Amino acid sequence: MNRPAAHEPPRVGETLAALRQDRALSLDELSRQAGVSKSMLSQIERNQANPTVAVVWRLANALGVPMAELLGADKPSQPQIATVPSHATPSLRSPDGHCELRILGPIELAGQFEWYELTVQPGGALESEPHEPGSREHLSVLSGTLEVQSAEAVTRLKAGETARYAVDQPHAIRNPAKSTAQALLVVVHPA
């Protein structure tokens, strides 16, 4: 006869493994810090053993989290709308100082899907080395004129136009005009 899920002990394996990996800890390191055997940690992570309250307490302390988080208690819900103030949006400048990339995407998506607000001063150039095979960029010009180069191909875009191009080869975005250009730049990395 199956018992209702509410009467089963919490399965902490997946949460434990995720927390350990987030902190870049090996099983050995966590074992030493928590005073729990490596074999027990491995069994817990594979949901082959349920830890005692004392073991959960030691693991939570070693990982720096409340016991409730390790036990899979409901995490505080994310707000329906999260706002990032302008001053908290990081930015990068090109070596020539004429291009600014405001990093609009969250850091946890970096290397998968990234988006930026790009501002290029007259004569400015954002030149890039190849990204991993299969990577593509999508450049939508909001104002001004930009020139896109991917390998030997070159095209010019005006406000309202979008270019989609391979970036697993040398590529560049330049402003050949006499006024500042603004665009949205999306980088999609292969899965």
C-alpha positions as CSV (number, residue, x, y, z in Angstrom):
1,M,0.0,0.0,0.0
2,N,1.4,3.4,-1.0
3,R,1.7,6.1,1.6
4,P,0.9,9.7,0.7
5,A,3.9,11.7,-0.3
6,A,3.4,14.1,2.7
7,H,4.4,11.2,5.0
8,E,7.7,10.5,3.2
9,P,10.9,11.9,4.6
10,P,12.4,14.8,2.6
11,R,14.7,13.8,-0.2
12,V,17.6,16.2,0.2
13,G,20.0,14.6,-2.4
14,E,19.3,17.0,-5.3
15,T,19.4,20.1,-3.1
16,L,22.6,18.9,-1.4
17,A,24.3,18.2,-4.8
18,A,23.2,21.6,-6.2
19,L,24.5,23.5,-3.1
20,R,27.8,21.6,-3.1
21,Q,28.3,22.3,-6.8
22,D,27.3,26.0,-6.5
23,R,30.1,26.3,-3.9
24,A,32.6,24.3,-6.1
25,L,33.1,21.8,-3.3
26,S,34.2,18.2,-3.9
27,L,32.6,15.4,-1.9
28,D,36.0,15.2,0.0
29,E,35.9,18.9,0.9
30,L,32.3,18.9,2.1
31,S,33.0,15.7,4.0
32,R,35.9,17.3,5.9
33,Q,33.9,20.6,6.5
34,A,30.8,18.9,7.7
35,G,32.3,15.9,9.5
36,V,30.2,13.5,7.4
37,S,31.7,10.5,5.6
38,K,32.2,10.8,1.8
39,S,30.3,7.6,1.3
40,M,27.3,8.9,3.3
41,L,27.3,12.2,1.3
42,S,27.4,10.2,-2.0
43,Q,24.4,8.1,-0.8
44,I,22.5,11.2,0.3
45,E,23.1,12.9,-3.1
46,R,21.9,9.8,-4.9
47,N,18.8,9.6,-2.7
48,Q,19.9,6.2,-1.4
49,A,20.0,7.4,2.2
50,N,18.1,10.0,4.3
51,P,20.3,11.9,6.7
52,T,19.5,12.3,10.4
53,V,18.7,15.7,11.8
54,A,22.3,15.9,13.2
55,V,23.7,15.2,9.7
56,V,21.4,17.8,8.1
57,W,22.5,20.3,10.7
58,R,26.2,19.7,10.0
59,L,25.7,19.9,6.3
60,A,23.6,23.1,6.5
61,N,26.3,24.7,8.7
62,A,29.1,23.6,6.3
63,L,27.2,25.0,3.3
64,G,26.1,28.1,5.1
65,V,22.4,27.6,4.5
66,P,19.4,27.2,6.9
67,M,18.4,23.6,7.5
68,A,15.0,24.3,5.9
69,E,16.7,25.1,2.6
70,L,18.6,21.8,2.7
71,L,15.4,19.9,3.5
72,G,13.7,21.4,0.5
73,A,11.3,23.7,2.3
74,D,9.7,26.2,0.1
75,K,12.2,28.8,-0.9
76,P,11.2,32.4,-0.7
77,S,9.3,33.1,-3.8
78,Q,10.8,35.4,-6.4
79,P,8.9,38.7,-6.9
80,Q,6.5,38.6,-9.9
81,I,8.5,41.6,-11.2
82,A,12.1,42.1,-10.3
83,T,13.6,45.5,-11.1
84,V,17.2,46.2,-11.7
85,P,18.1,49.9,-11.3
86,S,20.1,51.6,-14.0
87,H,23.1,52.1,-11.7
88,A,23.2,48.3,-11.0
89,T,23.4,47.4,-14.6
90,P,27.1,46.5,-15.4
91,S,28.7,47.8,-18.5
92,L,31.9,47.1,-20.5
93,R,33.9,49.4,-22.8
94,S,35.7,48.5,-26.0
95,P,39.5,49.0,-26.1
96,D,39.1,52.1,-28.2
97,G,36.6,53.5,-25.6
98,H,34.1,54.3,-28.3
99,C,31.7,51.4,-27.6
100,E,29.7,50.7,-24.5
101,L,27.9,47.4,-23.8
102,R,25.4,47.5,-21.0
103,I,24.8,43.9,-19.8
104,L,21.0,43.5,-19.6
105,G,20.8,39.7,-19.2
106,P,21.2,38.0,-15.9
107,I,24.5,36.5,-15.1
108,E,23.1,33.0,-14.8
109,L,22.4,33.0,-18.5
110,A,25.9,34.1,-19.5
111,G,27.4,31.6,-22.0
112,Q,23.9,30.5,-23.1
113,F,21.9,33.6,-24.0
114,E,23.1,37.1,-23.5
115,W,21.7,40.5,-24.4
116,Y,23.2,44.0,-24.3
117,E,22.4,47.6,-25.0
118,L,25.1,48.7,-27.4
119,T,26.2,52.4,-27.9
120,V,28.8,53.1,-30.5
121,Q,30.3,56.6,-31.0
122,P,31.2,57.8,-34.5
123,G,34.2,55.9,-35.8
124,G,33.9,53.3,-32.9
125,A,34.4,49.6,-33.5
126,L,33.5,46.5,-31.4
127,E,35.8,43.8,-32.8
128,S,35.5,40.3,-31.5
129,E,37.3,37.0,-31.8
130,P,35.3,33.9,-32.7
131,H,32.9,32.5,-30.2
132,E,32.3,28.7,-29.9
133,P,31.0,26.9,-33.1
134,G,27.3,27.5,-33.8
135,S,27.1,30.9,-31.9
136,R,25.0,33.7,-33.5
137,E,24.4,37.3,-32.8
138,H,21.3,39.3,-33.5
139,L,21.8,43.1,-33.8
140,S,18.8,45.4,-33.9
141,V,19.7,49.1,-34.6
142,L,17.6,51.5,-32.5
143,S,19.1,54.7,-33.8
144,G,21.9,55.7,-36.1
145,T,23.7,53.5,-38.6
146,L,25.9,50.4,-37.9
147,E,28.0,48.2,-40.1
148,V,28.3,44.5,-39.3
149,Q,31.1,42.2,-40.5
150,S,31.1,38.5,-40.1
151,A,34.2,36.9,-41.6
152,E,34.3,38.6,-45.1
153,A,30.6,39.5,-45.3
154,V,29.7,43.1,-44.5
155,T,26.3,44.8,-44.3
156,R,25.1,48.3,-43.2
157,L,22.1,48.7,-41.0
158,K,19.9,51.7,-40.3
159,A,17.4,52.3,-37.4
160,G,14.8,49.6,-37.3
161,E,16.8,46.9,-39.1
162,T,18.2,43.7,-37.6
163,A,21.1,41.6,-38.7
164,R,21.5,37.9,-37.7
165,Y,25.0,36.5,-38.3
166,A,27.5,33.8,-37.3
167,V,30.0,34.7,-34.7
168,D,32.1,31.5,-34.7
169,Q,34.5,33.5,-36.8
170,P,36.0,37.0,-36.4
171,H,33.3,39.6,-36.4
172,A,32.9,43.3,-35.8
173,I,30.3,46.1,-35.3
174,R,31.3,49.6,-36.5
175,N,29.8,53.0,-36.6
176,P,30.7,54.6,-40.0
177,A,28.4,57.6,-39.4
178,K,28.9,61.0,-37.8
179,S,26.3,60.4,-35.1
180,T,26.1,58.0,-32.1
181,A,24.3,54.7,-32.8
182,Q,22.4,52.6,-30.4
183,A,21.3,49.0,-30.7
184,L,20.3,45.8,-28.9
185,L,22.7,42.9,-29.2
186,V,21.6,39.4,-28.5
187,V,24.2,36.6,-28.4
188,V,22.9,33.0,-28.6
189,H,25.3,30.2,-27.8
190,P,24.7,26.6,-29.0
191,A,23.0,24.3,-26.5
